[in-house]
Amino acid sequence: MDAVQAVAEPRRREILRLVWDTELSAGQIADRFDVTFGAVSQHLKVLRDTGLVTLRQDGKRRFYRADRAGLGPLADYLQTMWAEKLDTLAELAEAAERAEGEAEGAEGTAP
């Protein structure tokens, strides 16, 4: 499997996002998903085998971090995609806040 196929799966993209700027243990990563630890472990293996994450072992614990060099040109694409999603989320939150403020203002002027 190549890197493009590996990141085509949504959970693997989410794992990459989680370990993009920080190192997390396999357990910390698994806690963020509604699937078994074994399923997350398989995703981590694919990411590791394709060179998209690095593994550091400390005793029995395994820590993962995105390997941006291993991602090559995919790194810029993924970072842009996540930034766009965050921008959209911020816009939606601001619109909801404005709508809530307008609704409260309308309640205050009702007879």
C-alpha positions in Angstrom: 0.0 0.0 0.0 1.3 3.4 -0.8 0.9 6.7 1.1 -2.0 7.9 -0.9 -4.0 4.7 -0.3 -3.1 4.8 3.3 -4.5 8.4 3.9 -7.5 7.6 1.7 -9.1 6.0 4.8 -10.7 8.6 7.1 -9.6 7.1 10.4 -6.0 7.0 9.3 -6.3 10.7 8.2 -7.7 11.5 11.7 -4.8 9.6 13.3 -2.4 11.6 11.3 -4.1 14.8 12.4 -3.9 13.8 16.0 -0.2 13.1 15.9 0.7 15.9 13.5 2.2 18.2 16.1 2.5 16.0 19.1 3.5 12.5 20.1 0.7 10.3 21.5 0.6 6.8 22.8 -1.4 4.1 21.0 -3.8 4.1 23.9 -4.3 7.9 23.8 -5.0 7.6 20.0 -7.4 4.6 20.5 -9.3 6.6 23.2 -10.4 9.1 20.5 -12.2 6.5 18.3 -15.3 4.4 18.6 -13.6 1.3 17.4 -11.6 -1.3 19.2 -8.0 -0.8 20.2 -7.1 -3.6 17.8 -8.7 -1.7 14.9 -6.7 1.4 15.7 -3.6 -0.7 16.1 -4.1 -2.0 12.5 -4.4 1.5 11.2 -1.2 2.5 13.1 0.6 -0.4 11.5 -0.5 0.7 8.0 0.7 4.2 8.7 4.0 2.9 10.1 4.5 0.5 7.2 4.0 3.3 4.7 6.4 5.6 6.5 3.8 8.1 7.5 4.3 7.9 11.3 7.3 7.2 13.4 7.2 4.8 16.4 9.1 5.3 19.7 8.9 2.6 22.2 9.2 3.3 25.9 8.9 0.0 27.8 5.6 -1.5 26.9 4.2 1.8 25.6 4.3 2.8 21.9 4.3 6.5 20.9 3.5 7.7 17.5 4.1 11.0 15.6 3.5 12.0 12.0 6.6 11.7 9.9 6.2 14.8 7.7 9.2 13.9 5.6 7.6 10.5 4.9 4.5 12.2 3.8 6.3 14.2 1.2 3.9 16.4 -0.9 1.0 14.9 1.0 2.0 16.8 4.1 1.1 20.2 2.5 -2.1 18.8 1.1 -3.2 17.4 4.5 -2.3 20.5 6.4 -4.3 22.7 3.9 -7.3 20.3 4.1 -7.3 20.5 7.9 -6.9 24.3 8.0 -9.9 24.6 5.6 -12.0 22.4 7.8 -11.0 24.5 10.9 -11.9 27.7 9.0 -15.3 26.3 8.0 -15.9 25.2 11.6 -15.0 28.7 12.9 -17.3 30.3 10.3 -20.2 28.0 11.4 -19.6 28.7 15.1 -19.6 32.5 14.4 -22.8 32.3 12.4 -24.5 30.3 15.1 -23.3 32.9 17.7 -24.7 35.7 15.6 -28.0 34.0 15.1 -28.3 33.3 18.8 -27.5 37.0 19.5 -30.1 38.1 17.0 -32.7 35.7 18.6 -32.0 37.1 22.0 -32.3 40.7 20.7 -35.7 39.9 19.1 -36.9 38.4 22.3 -36.1 41.6 24.2 -38.2 43.7 21.7 -41.3 41.5 21.8 -44.4 43.2 23.3 
